Amino acid sequence: MSGGGAGAPEGRRRHAEHVMGTVVSFDVPALAGEPLGDGALGRAVRWLHWVDATFSPYRDDSDVSRFGRGTLPLADCVPELAEVLRACAAISARSGGYFTVTPGGTFDPSGYVKGWAIERAAAMLTAGGSAEHSVNGGGDVQCAGGRLWRIGIADPLRPGRLALVVAGRDFAVATSGVAERGAHIVDPHTGQPAAGLASVTVVGARLAETDAYATAAFAMGPAARDWVEGLDGYEAFAVTASGATWQTSGFGAWSTAARKPSVRMCAA
């Protein structure tokens, strides 16, 4: 069985899909099929485009935009929006309000939706028979399978260089920071751009929560370390605005293979 996509090894397929305002990269077994086909990869790609059309705050006709304007009641939205709002409310409460669906005062649940959508795309691949795969949406990655996945984390203060490499099996990694989009995360308690950190990387089992926790942690700034320490099953590594670094007590278990080659660099 042949692989597909640039640089894909035998029996594997690599595909990059432009969707949700970013590039989502798939590393899947060739049996997952073509991105436009009826196999697991095709279903995952179509799911991401459906999420984009439904949840994008930049599309006037999306359910998210219409709900945010008050022209579409929640009962008439897709049921997934209610699911997302329940999850966001729980994370907001858990983070002391540092995670919010109204960043800058406008309704936008994207801080949860991207990780949730990528996690579900990975689950579709599993359901379709894939035993080992990764789905990477702009630096937020869900990895599945027994192989050791290595994910390079971009240094937010030195473009083109890695801050570290995280490695694990069946895990998720998400980074929030200034490397790609500048100071785009707002501290909801002050209404000002979050200060103190240049990036924070969170690792956990499921990308939906891992991604949202990274956003909340970045908004917290220096308080993030103690907060993540209190989360069960999550660890974090941060680069401060001055270039210093810190990590939670269990993060070393995810970075022990950092010196190995062949990594994918991720930034946020």
Contacts in CASP RR format, 6 or more apart in sequence:
PFRMAT RR
TARGET T0000
AUTHOR 0000-0000-0000
METHOD contacts of the structure
MODEL  1
MSGGGAGAPEGRRRHAEHVMGTVVSFDVPALAGEPLGDGALGRAVRWLHW
VDATFSPYRDDSDVSRFGRGTLPLADCVPELAEVLRACAAISARSGGYFT
VTPGGTFDPSGYVKGWAIERAAAMLTAGGSAEHSVNGGGDVQCAGGRLWR
IGIADPLRPGRLALVVAGRDFAVATSGVAERGAHIVDPHTGQPAAGLASV
TVVGARLAETDAYATAAFAMGPAARDWVEGLDGYEAFAVTASGATWQTSG
FGAWSTAARKPSVRMCAA
1 10 0 8 1.000
1 11 0 8 1.000
1 30 0 8 1.000
1 31 0 8 1.000
2 10 0 8 1.000
2 11 0 8 1.000
2 30 0 8 1.000
3 9 0 8 1.000
3 10 0 8 1.000
3 11 0 8 1.000
3 12 0 8 1.000
3 13 0 8 1.000
3 30 0 8 1.000
4 11 0 8 1.000
4 12 0 8 1.000
4 13 0 8 1.000
4 14 0 8 1.000
4 15 0 8 1.000
4 30 0 8 1.000
5 13 0 8 1.000
5 14 0 8 1.000
5 15 0 8 1.000
6 14 0 8 1.000
7 14 0 8 1.000
8 14 0 8 1.000
8 27 0 8 1.000
8 30 0 8 1.000
11 29 0 8 1.000
11 30 0 8 1.000
12 27 0 8 1.000
12 28 0 8 1.000
12 29 0 8 1.000
12 30 0 8 1.000
13 26 0 8 1.000
13 27 0 8 1.000
13 28 0 8 1.000
13 29 0 8 1.000
13 30 0 8 1.000
13 32 0 8 1.000
13 33 0 8 1.000
13 41 0 8 1.000
14 25 0 8 1.000
14 26 0 8 1.000
14 27 0 8 1.000
14 28 0 8 1.000
15 25 0 8 1.000
15 26 0 8 1.000
15 28 0 8 1.000
15 35 0 8 1.000
15 41 0 8 1.000
15 45 0 8 1.000
16 23 0 8 1.000
16 24 0 8 1.000
16 25 0 8 1.000
16 26 0 8 1.000
17 23 0 8 1.000
17 24 0 8 1.000
17 25 0 8 1.000
17 26 0 8 1.000
17 35 0 8 1.000
17 45 0 8 1.000
17 48 0 8 1.000
18 24 0 8 1.000
19 45 0 8 1.000
19 48 0 8 1.000
19 49 0 8 1.000
19 52 0 8 1.000
20 48 0 8 1.000
20 51 0 8 1.000
20 52 0 8 1.000
20 56 0 8 1.000
20 114 0 8 1.000
20 117 0 8 1.000
20 137 0 8 1.000
21 52 0 8 1.000
22 114 0 8 1.000
22 137 0 8 1.000
22 138 0 8 1.000
23 137 0 8 1.000
23 138 0 8 1.000
24 48 0 8 1.000
24 118 0 8 1.000
24 121 0 8 1.000
24 135 0 8 1.000
24 136 0 8 1.000
24 137 0 8 1.000
24 138 0 8 1.000
25 134 0 8 1.000
25 135 0 8 1.000
25 136 0 8 1.000
25 137 0 8 1.000
25 138 0 8 1.000
25 264 0 8 1.000
26 32 0 8 1.000
26 35 0 8 1.000
26 41 0 8 1.000
26 44 0 8 1.000
26 125 0 8 1.000
26 133 0 8 1.000
26 134 0 8 1.000
26 135 0 8 1.000
26 136 0 8 1.000
27 133 0 8 1.000
27 134 0 8 1.000
27 136 0 8 1.000
28 40 0 8 1.000
28 41 0 8 1.000
28 125 0 8 1.000
28 130 0 8 1.000
28 133 0 8 1.000
29 130 0 8 1.000
29 131 0 8 1.000
29 132 0 8 1.000
29 133 0 8 1.000
31 129 0 8 1.000
31 130 0 8 1.000
32 39 0 8 1.000
32 40 0 8 1.000
32 41 0 8 1.000
32 42 0 8 1.000
32 125 0 8 1.000
32 128 0 8 1.000
32 129 0 8 1.000
32 130 0 8 1.000
32 133 0 8 1.000
33 39 0 8 1.000
33 40 0 8 1.000
33 41 0 8 1.000
33 42 0 8 1.000
34 41 0 8 1.000
34 42 0 8 1.000
35 41 0 8 1.000
35 42 0 8 1.000
35 45 0 8 1.000
36 42 0 8 1.000
36 45 0 8 1.000
39 128 0 8 1.000
40 124 0 8 1.000
40 125 0 8 1.000
40 127 0 8 1.000
40 128 0 8 1.000
40 129 0 8 1.000
40 130 0 8 1.000
41 125 0 8 1.000
43 124 0 8 1.000
43 128 0 8 1.000
44 121 0 8 1.000
44 122 0 8 1.000
44 124 0 8 1.000
44 125 0 8 1.000
44 135 0 8 1.000
45 121 0 8 1.000
47 117 0 8 1.000
47 120 0 8 1.000
47 121 0 8 1.000
47 124 0 8 1.000
48 117 0 8 1.000
48 118 0 8 1.000
48 121 0 8 1.000
51 113 0 8 1.000
51 117 0 8 1.000
52 59 0 8 1.000
53 59 0 8 1.000
53 62 0 8 1.000
54 62 0 8 1.000
54 63 0 8 1.000
54 64 0 8 1.000
54 78 0 8 1.000
54 80 0 8 1.000
54 81 0 8 1.000
55 62 0 8 1.000
55 63 0 8 1.000
55 64 0 8 1.000
55 81 0 8 1.000
55 84 0 8 1.000
55 109 0 8 1.000
55 110 0 8 1.000
55 113 0 8 1.000
55 117 0 8 1.000
56 62 0 8 1.000
56 64 0 8 1.000
56 65 0 8 1.000
57 64 0 8 1.000
57 65 0 8 1.000
57 106 0 8 1.000
57 107 0 8 1.000
57 108 0 8 1.000
57 110 0 8 1.000
58 65 0 8 1.000
59 65 0 8 1.000
60 66 0 8 1.000
63 72 0 8 1.000
63 77 0 8 1.000
63 78 0 8 1.000
63 81 0 8 1.000
64 81 0 8 1.000
64 107 0 8 1.000
64 108 0 8 1.000
64 109 0 8 1.000
66 72 0 8 1.000
66 77 0 8 1.000
67 73 0 8 1.000
67 74 0 8 1.000
67 77 0 8 1.000
67 81 0 8 1.000
67 107 0 8 1.000
68 106 0 8 1.000
68 107 0 8 1.000
74 81 0 8 1.000
74 82 0 8 1.000
74 85 0 8 1.000
84 109 0 8 1.000
84 112 0 8 1.000
84 113 0 8 1.000
84 116 0 8 1.000
85 101 0 8 1.000
85 109 0 8 1.000
87 112 0 8 1.000
87 116 0 8 1.000
87 208 0 8 1.000
87 209 0 8 1.000
87 212 0 8 1.000
88 99 0 8 1.000
88 101 0 8 1.000
88 109 0 8 1.000
88 112 0 8 1.000
88 212 0 8 1.000
91 99 0 8 1.000
91 112 0 8 1.000
91 209 0 8 1.000
91 212 0 8 1.000
91 213 0 8 1.000
91 216 0 8 1.000
92 98 0 8 1.000
92 99 0 8 1.000
92 100 0 8 1.000
92 101 0 8 1.000
94 231 0 8 1.000
95 213 0 8 1.000
95 216 0 8 1.000
95 220 0 8 1.000
95 227 0 8 1.000
97 188 0 8 1.000
97 189 0 8 1.000
97 216 0 8 1.000
98 187 0 8 1.000
98 188 0 8 1.000
98 189 0 8 1.000
98 216 0 8 1.000
98 217 0 8 1.000
98 219 0 8 1.000
98 220 0 8 1.000
99 111 0 8 1.000
99 112 0 8 1.000
99 212 0 8 1.000
99 213 0 8 1.000
99 215 0 8 1.000
99 216 0 8 1.000
99 219 0 8 1.000
100 188 0 8 1.000
101 107 0 8 1.000
101 108 0 8 1.000
101 109 0 8 1.000
101 112 0 8 1.000
102 108 0 8 1.000
102 188 0 8 1.000
103 185 0 8 1.000
103 186 0 8 1.000
103 188 0 8 1.000
104 186 0 8 1.000
104 188 0 8 1.000
104 191 0 8 1.000
111 211 0 8 1.000
111 212 0 8 1.000
111 215 0 8 1.000
112 208 0 8 1.000
112 211 0 8 1.000
112 212 0 8 1.000
114 137 0 8 1.000
114 140 0 8 1.000
114 211 0 8 1.000
115 137 0 8 1.000
115 140 0 8 1.000
115 142 0 8 1.000
115 174 0 8 1.000
115 207 0 8 1.000
115 208 0 8 1.000
115 210 0 8 1.000
115 211 0 8 1.000
115 212 0 8 1.000
116 207 0 8 1.000
116 208 0 8 1.000
116 211 0 8 1.000
118 135 0 8 1.000
118 136 0 8 1.000
118 137 0 8 1.000
118 140 0 8 1.000
118 141 0 8 1.000
118 142 0 8 1.000
118 207 0 8 1.000
119 142 0 8 1.000
119 172 0 8 1.000
119 206 0 8 1.000
119 207 0 8 1.000
119 208 0 8 1.000
121 135 0 8 1.000
121 142 0 8 1.000
122 133 0 8 1.000
122 134 0 8 1.000
122 135 0 8 1.000
122 142 0 8 1.000
122 143 0 8 1.000
122 144 0 8 1.000
122 207 0 8 1.000
125 133 0 8 1.000
125 135 0 8 1.000
125 144 0 8 1.000
126 133 0 8 1.000
126 144 0 8 1.000
130 144 0 8 1.000
131 144 0 8 1.000
131 145 0 8 1.000
131 146 0 8 1.000
132 144 0 8 1.000
132 145 0 8 1.000
132 146 0 8 1.000
132 147 0 8 1.000
133 143 0 8 1.000
133 144 0 8 1.000
133 145 0 8 1.000
134 141 0 8 1.000
134 142 0 8 1.000
134 143 0 8 1.000
134 144 0 8 1.000
134 149 0 8 1.000
134 264 0 8 1.000
135 141 0 8 1.000
135 142 0 8 1.000
136 151 0 8 1.000
136 264 0 8 1.000
136 266 0 8 1.000
138 180 0 8 1.000
138 266 0 8 1.000
138 267 0 8 1.000
138 268 0 8 1.000
139 173 0 8 1.000
139 174 0 8 1.000
139 175 0 8 1.000
139 266 0 8 1.000
139 267 0 8 1.000
139 268 0 8 1.000
140 172 0 8 1.000
140 173 0 8 1.000
140 174 0 8 1.000
140 175 0 8 1.000
140 207 0 8 1.000
140 210 0 8 1.000
140 211 0 8 1.000
140 214 0 8 1.000
140 266 0 8 1.000
140 268 0 8 1.000
141 149 0 8 1.000
141 151 0 8 1.000
141 172 0 8 1.000
141 173 0 8 1.000
141 174 0 8 1.000
141 207 0 8 1.000
141 264 0 8 1.000
141 266 0 8 1.000
142 172 0 8 1.000
142 206 0 8 1.000
142 207 0 8 1.000
143 149 0 8 1.000
143 151 0 8 1.000
143 168 0 8 1.000
143 169 0 8 1.000
143 170 0 8 1.000
143 171 0 8 1.000
143 172 0 8 1.000
143 173 0 8 1.000
144 170 0 8 1.000
145 169 0 8 1.000
145 170 0 8 1.000
146 169 0 8 1.000
146 170 0 8 1.000
147 169 0 8 1.000
148 167 0 8 1.000
148 168 0 8 1.000
148 169 0 8 1.000
148 257 0 8 1.000
149 167 0 8 1.000
149 168 0 8 1.000
149 169 0 8 1.000
149 171 0 8 1.000
150 165 0 8 1.000
150 166 0 8 1.000
150 167 0 8 1.000
150 168 0 8 1.000
150 257 0 8 1.000
150 258 0 8 1.000
150 260 0 8 1.000
150 262 0 8 1.000
150 263 0 8 1.000
150 264 0 8 1.000
151 165 0 8 1.000
151 166 0 8 1.000
151 167 0 8 1.000
151 173 0 8 1.000
151 263 0 8 1.000
151 264 0 8 1.000
151 266 0 8 1.000
152 162 0 8 1.000
152 164 0 8 1.000
152 165 0 8 1.000
152 166 0 8 1.000
152 263 0 8 1.000
152 264 0 8 1.000
152 265 0 8 1.000
152 266 0 8 1.000
153 162 0 8 1.000
153 163 0 8 1.000
153 164 0 8 1.000
153 165 0 8 1.000
153 166 0 8 1.000
153 173 0 8 1.000
153 175 0 8 1.000
153 199 0 8 1.000
153 201 0 8 1.000
153 237 0 8 1.000
153 265 0 8 1.000
153 266 0 8 1.000
153 267 0 8 1.000
154 160 0 8 1.000
154 161 0 8 1.000
154 162 0 8 1.000
154 163 0 8 1.000
154 175 0 8 1.000
154 179 0 8 1.000
154 180 0 8 1.000
154 199 0 8 1.000
154 265 0 8 1.000
154 266 0 8 1.000
154 267 0 8 1.000
154 268 0 8 1.000
155 161 0 8 1.000
155 162 0 8 1.000
155 163 0 8 1.000
155 179 0 8 1.000
155 239 0 8 1.000
156 163 0 8 1.000
156 177 0 8 1.000
156 178 0 8 1.000
156 179 0 8 1.000
156 198 0 8 1.000
156 199 0 8 1.000
156 239 0 8 1.000
156 267 0 8 1.000
157 198 0 8 1.000
157 239 0 8 1.000
157 243 0 8 1.000
159 179 0 8 1.000
160 265 0 8 1.000
162 263 0 8 1.000
162 265 0 8 1.000
163 199 0 8 1.000
163 201 0 8 1.000
163 237 0 8 1.000
163 239 0 8 1.000
163 245 0 8 1.000
164 201 0 8 1.000
164 237 0 8 1.000
164 255 0 8 1.000
164 258 0 8 1.000
165 255 0 8 1.000
165 257 0 8 1.000
165 258 0 8 1.000
165 259 0 8 1.000
165 260 0 8 1.000
165 263 0 8 1.000
166 173 0 8 1.000
166 201 0 8 1.000
166 203 0 8 1.000
166 237 0 8 1.000
166 254 0 8 1.000
166 255 0 8 1.000
166 258 0 8 1.000
167 254 0 8 1.000
167 255 0 8 1.000
167 256 0 8 1.000
167 257 0 8 1.000
167 258 0 8 1.000
167 260 0 8 1.000
168 254 0 8 1.000
168 257 0 8 1.000
170 205 0 8 1.000
171 203 0 8 1.000
171 204 0 8 1.000
171 205 0 8 1.000
171 254 0 8 1.000
172 203 0 8 1.000
172 204 0 8 1.000
172 205 0 8 1.000
172 206 0 8 1.000
172 207 0 8 1.000
172 210 0 8 1.000
172 211 0 8 1.000
173 201 0 8 1.000
173 202 0 8 1.000
173 203 0 8 1.000
173 204 0 8 1.000
173 210 0 8 1.000
173 266 0 8 1.000
174 201 0 8 1.000
174 202 0 8 1.000
174 207 0 8 1.000
174 210 0 8 1.000
174 211 0 8 1.000
174 213 0 8 1.000
174 214 0 8 1.000
174 268 0 8 1.000
175 199 0 8 1.000
175 200 0 8 1.000
175 201 0 8 1.000
175 202 0 8 1.000
175 214 0 8 1.000
175 266 0 8 1.000
175 267 0 8 1.000
175 268 0 8 1.000
176 185 0 8 1.000
176 199 0 8 1.000
176 200 0 8 1.000
176 214 0 8 1.000
176 215 0 8 1.000
176 217 0 8 1.000
176 218 0 8 1.000
176 268 0 8 1.000
177 185 0 8 1.000
177 197 0 8 1.000
177 198 0 8 1.000
177 199 0 8 1.000
177 200 0 8 1.000
177 218 0 8 1.000
177 268 0 8 1.000
178 184 0 8 1.000
178 198 0 8 1.000
178 199 0 8 1.000
179 198 0 8 1.000
179 199 0 8 1.000
179 267 0 8 1.000
179 268 0 8 1.000
180 267 0 8 1.000
180 268 0 8 1.000
181 268 0 8 1.000
183 193 0 8 1.000
183 194 0 8 1.000
184 193 0 8 1.000
185 193 0 8 1.000
185 194 0 8 1.000
185 215 0 8 1.000
185 218 0 8 1.000
185 219 0 8 1.000
186 192 0 8 1.000
186 193 0 8 1.000
186 194 0 8 1.000
186 219 0 8 1.000
187 193 0 8 1.000
187 194 0 8 1.000
187 195 0 8 1.000
187 219 0 8 1.000
187 220 0 8 1.000
188 219 0 8 1.000
194 218 0 8 1.000
194 219 0 8 1.000
194 220 0 8 1.000
194 221 0 8 1.000
195 221 0 8 1.000
195 241 0 8 1.000
196 221 0 8 1.000
196 222 0 8 1.000
196 240 0 8 1.000
196 241 0 8 1.000
197 217 0 8 1.000
197 218 0 8 1.000
197 221 0 8 1.000
197 222 0 8 1.000
197 224 0 8 1.000
197 238 0 8 1.000
197 239 0 8 1.000
197 240 0 8 1.000
197 241 0 8 1.000
198 239 0 8 1.000
198 240 0 8 1.000
198 241 0 8 1.000
198 243 0 8 1.000
199 218 0 8 1.000
199 238 0 8 1.000
199 239 0 8 1.000
199 268 0 8 1.000
200 214 0 8 1.000
200 217 0 8 1.000
200 218 0 8 1.000
200 221 0 8 1.000
200 224 0 8 1.000
200 236 0 8 1.000
200 237 0 8 1.000
200 238 0 8 1.000
200 239 0 8 1.000
201 214 0 8 1.000
201 236 0 8 1.000
201 237 0 8 1.000
201 238 0 8 1.000
202 210 0 8 1.000
202 211 0 8 1.000
202 213 0 8 1.000
202 214 0 8 1.000
202 217 0 8 1.000
202 228 0 8 1.000
202 234 0 8 1.000
202 235 0 8 1.000
202 236 0 8 1.000
203 210 0 8 1.000
203 234 0 8 1.000
203 235 0 8 1.000
203 236 0 8 1.000
203 251 0 8 1.000
203 254 0 8 1.000
204 210 0 8 1.000
204 233 0 8 1.000
204 234 0 8 1.000
204 235 0 8 1.000
205 233 0 8 1.000
209 234 0 8 1.000
210 234 0 8 1.000
213 228 0 8 1.000
213 231 0 8 1.000
213 234 0 8 1.000
214 236 0 8 1.000
214 268 0 8 1.000
216 224 0 8 1.000
216 227 0 8 1.000
217 224 0 8 1.000
217 227 0 8 1.000
217 228 0 8 1.000
217 236 0 8 1.000
217 238 0 8 1.000
218 224 0 8 1.000
220 227 0 8 1.000
222 240 0 8 1.000
224 236 0 8 1.000
224 238 0 8 1.000
225 236 0 8 1.000
225 238 0 8 1.000
225 246 0 8 1.000
225 248 0 8 1.000
228 234 0 8 1.000
228 235 0 8 1.000
228 236 0 8 1.000
228 248 0 8 1.000
229 248 0 8 1.000
229 249 0 8 1.000
235 247 0 8 1.000
235 248 0 8 1.000
235 249 0 8 1.000
235 250 0 8 1.000
235 251 0 8 1.000
235 252 0 8 1.000
235 253 0 8 1.000
235 254 0 8 1.000
236 247 0 8 1.000
236 248 0 8 1.000
236 251 0 8 1.000
237 245 0 8 1.000
237 246 0 8 1.000
237 247 0 8 1.000
237 248 0 8 1.000
237 251 0 8 1.000
237 255 0 8 1.000
238 245 0 8 1.000
238 246 0 8 1.000
238 247 0 8 1.000
239 245 0 8 1.000
240 246 0 8 1.000
247 255 0 8 1.000
END
